[in-house]
Amino acid sequence: MDACTTLRKLAPALLSAAAAAALVAATSFAPRPAAAKPEFAAQTKLPCGQCHVSPAGGGALKPFGQKFKDNGYKLK
């Protein structure tokens, strides 16, 4: 068996392995939606929109929310 014949036999398996690796990498590094923490709203008795740009919570923080985070998630 020469090198070309061996390569032809291995090519489908190598392509399948490469495709599987690409799929795993794509799904592993895909962006995920932010998960809001409703326990902070319960802890502080403030609405999610107090800290977050979105009134529903999650995502970007307002300056107040960034200070809350920087202070170890404590109001004082």
N, CA, C and O atoms as a Tinker XYZ file with bonds, in Angstrom:
   304  protein
     1  N      0.850000   -1.169000    0.000000    73     2
     2  CA     0.000000    0.000000    0.000000    64     1     3
     3  C      0.901000    1.239000    0.000000    63     2     4     5
     4  O      1.771000    1.377000    0.861000    81     3
     5  N      0.695000    2.129000   -0.954000    73     3     6
     6  CA     1.533000    3.326000   -1.020000    64     5     7
     7  C      0.897000    4.469000   -0.229000    63     6     8     9
     8  O     -0.216000    4.344000    0.281000    81     7
     9  N      1.616000    5.572000   -0.138000    73     7    10
    10  CA     1.176000    6.707000    0.674000    64     9    11
    11  C     -0.113000    7.325000    0.142000    63    10    12    13
    12  O     -0.965000    7.733000    0.931000    81    11
    13  N     -0.272000    7.401000   -1.165000    73    11    14
    14  CA    -1.478000    7.994000   -1.751000    64    13    15
    15  C     -2.724000    7.175000   -1.412000    63    14    16    17
    16  O     -3.774000    7.737000   -1.100000    81    15
    17  N     -2.606000    5.863000   -1.472000    73    15    18
    18  CA    -3.743000    4.996000   -1.161000    64    17    19
    19  C     -4.125000    5.136000    0.316000    63    18    20    21
    20  O     -5.307000    5.204000    0.655000    81    19
    21  N     -3.131000    5.177000    1.174000    73    19    22
    22  CA    -3.385000    5.348000    2.607000    64    21    23
    23  C     -4.057000    6.684000    2.885000    63    22    24    25
    24  O     -4.999000    6.760000    3.674000    81    23
    25  N     -3.574000    7.733000    2.237000    73    23    26
    26  CA    -4.151000    9.060000    2.427000    64    25    27
    27  C     -5.603000    9.098000    1.949000    63    26    28    29
    28  O     -6.455000    9.704000    2.599000    81    27
    29  N     -5.885000    8.456000    0.818000    73    27    30
    30  CA    -7.260000    8.414000    0.305000    64    29    31
    31  C     -8.188000    7.696000    1.278000    63    30    32    33
    32  O     -9.351000    8.072000    1.425000    81    31
    33  N     -7.681000    6.678000    1.932000    73    31    34
    34  CA    -8.508000    5.936000    2.886000    64    33    35
    35  C     -8.728000    6.725000    4.172000    63    34    36    37
    36  O     -9.788000    6.625000    4.790000    81    35
    37  N     -7.733000    7.505000    4.574000    73    35    38
    38  CA    -7.836000    8.270000    5.815000    64    37    39
    39  C     -8.536000    9.614000    5.645000    63    38    40    41
    40  O     -9.024000   10.180000    6.623000    81    39
    41  N     -8.594000   10.131000    4.424000    73    39    42
    42  CA    -9.142000   11.472000    4.184000    64    41    43
    43  C    -10.552000   11.656000    4.744000    63    42    44    45
    44  O    -10.788000   12.653000    5.428000    81    43
    45  N    -11.495000   10.759000    4.497000    73    43    46
    46  CA   -12.848000   10.972000    5.059000    64    45    47
    47  C    -12.864000   11.037000    6.586000    63    46    48    49
    48  O    -13.585000   11.848000    7.166000    81    47
    49  N    -12.077000   10.191000    7.230000    73    47    50
    50  CA   -12.031000   10.206000    8.695000    64    49    51
    51  C    -11.403000   11.493000    9.201000    63    50    52    53
    52  O    -11.862000   12.065000   10.190000    81    51
    53  N    -10.341000   11.956000    8.521000    73    51    54
    54  CA    -9.693000   13.205000    8.930000    64    53    55
    55  C    -10.625000   14.392000    8.730000    63    54    56    57
    56  O    -10.681000   15.288000    9.572000    81    55
    57  N    -11.352000   14.401000    7.626000    73    55    58
    58  CA   -12.309000   15.487000    7.391000    64    57    59
    59  C    -13.434000   15.471000    8.419000    63    58    60    61
    60  O    -13.856000   16.523000    8.898000    81    59
    61  N    -13.913000   14.299000    8.754000    73    59    62
    62  CA   -14.965000   14.193000    9.773000    64    61    63
    63  C    -14.469000   14.676000   11.132000    63    62    64    65
    64  O    -15.184000   15.378000   11.847000    81    63
    65  N    -13.250000   14.300000   11.482000    73    63    66
    66  CA   -12.678000   14.733000   12.761000    64    65    67
    67  C    -12.477000   16.246000   12.774000    63    66    68    69
    68  O    -12.739000   16.897000   13.785000    81    67
    69  N    -12.016000   16.805000   11.663000    73    67    70
    70  CA   -11.818000   18.252000   11.580000    64    69    71
    71  C    -13.158000   18.981000   11.675000    63    70    72    73
    72  O    -13.257000   20.011000   12.342000    81    71
    73  N    -14.183000   18.454000   11.013000    73    71    74
    74  CA   -15.509000   19.068000   11.077000    64    73    75
    75  C    -16.078000   19.001000   12.495000    63    74    76    77
    76  O    -16.680000   19.963000   12.970000    81    75
    77  N    -15.891000   17.877000   13.162000    73    75    78
    78  CA   -16.370000   17.738000   14.542000    64    77    79
    79  C    -15.642000   18.706000   15.468000    63    78    80    81
    80  O    -16.259000   19.315000   16.342000    81    79
    81  N    -14.334000   18.850000   15.280000    73    79    82
    82  CA   -13.560000   19.783000   16.104000    64    81    83
    83  C    -14.006000   21.218000   15.857000    63    82    84    85
    84  O    -14.094000   22.006000   16.798000    81    83
    85  N    -14.287000   21.565000   14.610000    73    83    86
    86  CA   -14.753000   22.914000   14.293000    64    85    87
    87  C    -16.128000   23.169000   14.917000    63    86    88    89
    88  O    -16.385000   24.268000   15.408000    81    87
    89  N    -16.998000   22.184000   14.903000    73    87    90
    90  CA   -18.321000   22.328000   15.503000    64    89    91
    91  C    -18.233000   22.516000   17.020000    63    90    92    93
    92  O    -18.929000   23.357000   17.589000    81    91
    93  N    -17.384000   21.738000   17.660000    73    91    94
    94  CA   -17.195000   21.871000   19.110000    64    93    95
    95  C    -16.635000   23.252000   19.438000    63    94    96    97
    96  O    -17.093000   23.901000   20.378000    81    95
    97  N    -15.651000   23.700000   18.672000    73    95    98
    98  CA   -15.060000   25.023000   18.920000    64    97    99
    99  C    -16.097000   26.121000   18.714000    63    98   100   101
   100  O    -16.173000   27.056000   19.511000    81    99
   101  N    -16.890000   26.020000   17.664000    73    99   102
   102  CA   -17.894000   27.047000   17.374000    64   101   103
   103  C    -18.949000   27.125000   18.471000    63   102   104   105
   104  O    -19.359000   28.219000   18.858000    81   103
   105  N    -19.387000   25.984000   18.973000    73   103   106
   106  CA   -20.413000   26.014000   20.018000    64   105   107
   107  C    -19.834000   26.377000   21.380000    63   106   108   109
   108  O    -20.543000   26.928000   22.222000    81   107
   109  N    -18.566000   26.079000   21.608000    73   107   110
   110  CA   -17.946000   26.404000   22.893000    64   109   111
   111  C    -17.698000   27.895000   23.053000    63   110   112   113
   112  O    -17.805000   28.435000   24.154000    81   111
   113  N    -17.367000   28.558000   21.954000    73   111   114
   114  CA   -16.999000   29.969000   22.023000    64   113   115
   115  C    -18.100000   30.898000   21.537000    63   114   116   117
   116  O    -17.875000   32.101000   21.406000    81   115
   117  N    -19.270000   30.370000   21.271000    73   115   118
   118  CA   -20.388000   31.199000   20.824000    64   117   119
   119  C    -20.852000   32.089000   21.977000    63   118   120   121
   120  O    -20.848000   31.657000   23.130000    81   119
   121  N    -21.251000   33.324000   21.678000    73   119   122
   122  CA   -21.741000   34.199000   22.753000    64   121   123
   123  C    -23.007000   33.643000   23.385000    63   122   124   125
   124  O    -23.850000   33.048000   22.714000    81   123
   125  N    -23.116000   33.845000   24.657000    73   123   126
   126  CA   -24.294000   33.391000   25.392000    64   125   127
   127  C    -25.017000   34.607000   25.963000    63   126   128   129
   128  O    -24.384000   35.615000   26.279000    81   127
   129  N    -26.326000   34.518000   26.096000    73   127   130
   130  CA   -27.052000   35.649000   26.677000    64   129   131
   131  C    -26.696000   35.824000   28.155000    63   130   132   133
   132  O    -26.391000   34.861000   28.860000    81   131
   133  N    -26.742000   37.063000   28.593000    73   131   134
   134  CA   -26.450000   37.349000   29.996000    64   133   135
   135  C    -27.544000   36.775000   30.882000    63   134   136   137
   136  O    -28.711000   36.736000   30.491000    81   135
   137  N    -27.176000   36.343000   32.042000    73   135   138
   138  CA   -28.141000   35.803000   32.986000    64   137   139
   139  C    -28.307000   36.799000   34.131000    63   138   140   141
   140  O    -27.371000   37.045000   34.893000    81   139
   141  N    -29.483000   37.355000   34.242000    73   139   142
   142  CA   -29.753000   38.296000   35.322000    64   141   143
   143  C    -29.812000   37.551000   36.648000    63   142   144   145
   144  O    -30.139000   36.365000   36.694000    81   143
   145  N    -29.496000   38.249000   37.709000    73   143   146
   146  CA   -29.496000   37.665000   39.045000    64   145   147
   147  C    -30.641000   38.283000   39.855000    63   146   148   149
   148  O    -30.442000   39.302000   40.515000    81   147
   149  N    -31.822000   37.688000   39.815000    73   147   150
   150  CA   -32.946000   38.273000   40.546000    64   149   151
   151  C    -32.720000   38.324000   42.051000    63   150   152   153
   152  O    -33.388000   39.081000   42.756000    81   151
   153  N    -31.775000   37.517000   42.548000    73   151   154
   154  CA   -31.511000   37.579000   43.991000    64   153   155
   155  C    -30.930000   38.931000   44.405000    63   154   156   157
   156  O    -31.101000   39.348000   45.551000    81   155
   157  N    -30.241000   39.625000   43.482000    73   155   158
   158  CA   -29.749000   40.961000   43.817000    64   157   159
   159  C    -30.917000   41.928000   43.991000    63   158   160   161
   160  O    -30.905000   42.769000   44.890000    81   159
   161  N    -31.922000   41.807000   43.131000    73   159   162
   162  CA   -33.103000   42.658000   43.263000    64   161   163
   163  C    -33.813000   42.367000   44.580000    63   162   164   165
   164  O    -34.300000   43.287000   45.238000    81   163
   165  N    -33.874000   41.101000   44.969000    73   163   166
   166  CA   -34.507000   40.750000   46.242000    64   165   167
   167  C    -33.672000   41.250000   47.416000    63   166   168   169
   168  O    -34.216000   41.721000   48.414000    81   167
   169  N    -32.344000   41.146000   47.294000    73   167   170
   170  CA   -31.430000   41.576000   48.364000    64   169   171
   171  C    -31.495000   43.084000   48.581000    63   170   172   173
   172  O    -31.520000   43.555000   49.718000    81   171
   173  N    -31.522000   43.839000   47.477000    73   171   174
   174  CA   -31.437000   45.298000   47.575000    64   173   175
   175  C    -32.800000   45.972000   47.608000    63   174   176   177
   176  O    -32.896000   47.152000   47.945000    81   175
   177  N    -33.853000   45.243000   47.264000    73   175   178
   178  CA   -35.212000   45.789000   47.149000    64   177   179
   179  C    -35.288000   46.869000   46.062000    63   178   180   181
   180  O    -36.121000   47.772000   46.137000    81   179
   181  N    -34.410000   46.769000   45.051000    73   179   182
   182  CA   -34.386000   47.709000   43.934000    64   181   183
   183  C    -34.751000   46.965000   42.652000    63   182   184   185
   184  O    -34.506000   45.763000   42.548000    81   183
   185  N    -35.330000   47.657000   41.680000    73   183   186
   186  CA   -35.624000   47.006000   40.400000    64   185   187
   187  C    -34.333000   46.732000   39.624000    63   186   188   189
   188  O    -33.324000   47.402000   39.847000    81   187
   189  N    -34.358000   45.773000   38.736000    73   187   190
   190  CA   -33.177000   45.418000   37.931000    64   189   191
   191  C    -32.653000   46.624000   37.155000    63   190   192   193
   192  O    -31.445000   46.799000   36.994000    81   191
   193  N    -33.591000   47.460000   36.673000    73   191   194
   194  CA   -33.217000   48.644000   35.900000    64   193   195
   195  C    -32.459000   49.681000   36.700000    63   194   196   197
   196  O    -31.925000   50.624000   36.116000    81   195
   197  N    -32.393000   49.545000   38.007000    73   195   198
   198  CA   -31.592000   50.466000   38.817000    64   197   199
   199  C    -30.111000   50.308000   38.490000    63   198   200   201
   200  O    -29.368000   51.289000   38.449000    81   199
   201  N    -29.691000   49.078000   38.259000    73   199   202
   202  CA   -28.276000   48.803000   37.968000    64   201   203
   203  C    -28.006000   48.604000   36.480000    63   202   204   205
   204  O    -26.925000   48.929000   35.990000    81   203
   205  N    -28.993000   48.070000   35.764000    73   203   206
   206  CA   -28.797000   47.698000   34.363000    64   205   207
   207  C    -29.418000   48.699000   33.410000    63   206   208   209
   208  O    -30.420000   49.339000   33.730000    81   207
   209  N    -28.818000   48.829000   32.239000    73   207   210
   210  CA   -29.355000   49.677000   31.179000    64   209   211
   211  C    -30.724000   49.150000   30.759000    63   210   212   213
   212  O    -31.658000   49.925000   30.553000    81   211
   213  N    -30.837000   47.831000   30.633000    73   211   214
   214  CA   -32.122000   47.218000   30.288000    64   213   215
   215  C    -32.984000   47.124000   31.544000    63   214   216   217
   216  O    -32.526000   46.591000   32.555000    81   215
   217  N    -34.205000   47.620000   31.510000    73   215   218
   218  CA   -35.073000   47.523000   32.685000    64   217   219
   219  C    -35.333000   46.086000   33.130000    63   218   220   221
   220  O    -35.662000   45.841000   34.290000    81   219
   221  N    -35.184000   45.135000   32.203000    73   219   222
   222  CA   -35.399000   43.728000   32.539000    64   221   223
   223  C    -34.194000   43.125000   33.254000    63   222   224   225
   224  O    -34.278000   42.007000   33.763000    81   223
   225  N    -33.079000   43.846000   33.300000    73   223   226
   226  CA   -31.869000   43.337000   33.950000    64   225   227
   227  C    -30.994000   42.581000   32.977000    63   226   228   229
   228  O    -31.388000   42.311000   31.843000    81   227
   229  N    -29.808000   42.244000   33.431000    73   227   230
   230  CA   -28.829000   41.559000   32.592000    64   229   231
   231  C    -28.185000   42.525000   31.618000    63   230   232   233
   232  O    -28.767000   43.550000   31.262000    81   231
   233  N    -26.976000   42.186000   31.190000    73   231   234
   234  CA   -26.289000   43.019000   30.204000    64   233   235
   235  C    -25.545000   44.178000   30.824000    63   234   236   237
   236  O    -25.056000   44.102000   31.951000    81   235
   237  N    -25.472000   45.260000   30.055000    73   235   238
   238  CA   -24.664000   46.422000   30.434000    64   237   239
   239  C    -25.164000   47.059000   31.731000    63   238   240   241
   240  O    -26.361000   47.098000   32.015000    81   239
   241  N    -24.206000   47.551000   32.497000    73   239   242
   242  CA   -24.522000   48.200000   33.769000    64   241   243
   243  C    -24.519000   49.714000   33.625000    63   242   244   245
   244  O    -23.762000   50.284000   32.839000    81   243
   245  N    -25.381000   50.345000   34.402000    73   243   246
   246  CA   -25.345000   51.798000   34.569000    64   245   247
   247  C    -24.224000   52.098000   35.563000    63   246   248   249
   248  O    -23.718000   51.176000   36.202000    81   247
   249  N    -23.822000   53.364000   35.712000    73   247   250
   250  CA   -22.776000   53.697000   36.699000    64   249   251
   251  C    -23.111000   53.199000   38.109000    63   250   252   253
   252  O    -22.223000   52.732000   38.822000    81   251
   253  N    -24.378000   53.293000   38.516000    73   251   254
   254  CA   -24.788000   52.797000   39.836000    64   253   255
   255  C    -24.521000   51.300000   39.955000    63   254   256   257
   256  O    -24.005000   50.830000   40.969000    81   255
   257  N    -24.876000   50.561000   38.913000    73   255   258
   258  CA   -24.662000   49.116000   38.913000    64   257   259
   259  C    -23.189000   48.750000   38.933000    63   258   260   261
   260  O    -22.804000   47.774000   39.576000    81   259
   261  N    -22.358000   49.517000   38.238000    73   259   262
   262  CA   -20.918000   49.255000   38.244000    64   261   263
   263  C    -20.337000   49.500000   39.637000    63   262   264   265
   264  O    -19.475000   48.748000   40.093000    81   263
   265  N    -20.807000   50.551000   40.312000    73   263   266
   266  CA   -20.347000   50.811000   41.685000    64   265   267
   267  C    -20.769000   49.678000   42.620000    63   266   268   269
   268  O    -19.998000   49.254000   43.481000    81   267
   269  N    -22.002000   49.191000   42.443000    73   267   270
   270  CA   -22.510000   48.068000   43.245000    64   269   271
   271  C    -21.620000   46.844000   43.041000    63   270   272   273
   272  O    -21.253000   46.170000   44.004000    81   271
   273  N    -21.280000   46.564000   41.803000    73   271   274
   274  CA   -20.415000   45.423000   41.493000    64   273   275
   275  C    -19.020000   45.619000   42.085000    63   274   276   277
   276  O    -18.480000   44.714000   42.721000    81   275
   277  N    -18.445000   46.786000   41.878000    73   275   278
   278  CA   -17.101000   47.075000   42.375000    64   277   279
   279  C    -17.022000   47.019000   43.903000    63   278   280   281
   280  O    -15.961000   46.758000   44.470000    81   279
   281  N    -18.162000   47.268000   44.563000    73   279   282
   282  CA   -18.211000   47.260000   46.032000    64   281   283
   283  C    -18.558000   45.873000   46.580000    63   282   284   285
   284  O    -18.984000   45.746000   47.728000    81   283
   285  N    -18.377000   44.842000   45.764000    73   283   286
   286  CA   -18.648000   43.490000   46.236000    64   285   287
   287  C    -20.128000   43.176000   46.350000    63   286   288   289
   288  O    -20.535000   42.358000   47.175000    81   287
   289  N    -20.935000   43.828000   45.518000    73   287   290
   290  CA   -22.383000   43.636000   45.496000    64   289   291
   291  C    -23.025000   44.010000   46.827000    63   290   292   293
   292  O    -23.936000   43.340000   47.312000    81   291
   293  N    -22.526000   45.094000   47.398000    73   291   294
   294  CA   -23.089000   45.666000   48.620000    64   293   295
   295  C    -23.431000   47.116000   48.361000    63   294   296   297
   296  O    -22.707000   47.808000   47.645000    81   295
   297  N    -24.535000   47.589000   48.940000    73   295   298
   298  CA   -24.945000   48.965000   48.736000    64   297   299
   299  C    -24.099000   49.950000   49.534000    63   298   300   301
   300  O    -23.872000   51.071000   49.079000    81   299
   301  N    -23.638000   49.564000   50.690000    73   299   302
   302  CA   -22.843000   50.488000   51.517000    64   301   303
   303  C    -21.483000   49.919000   51.779000    63   302   304
   304  O    -20.670000   50.549000   52.456000    81   303
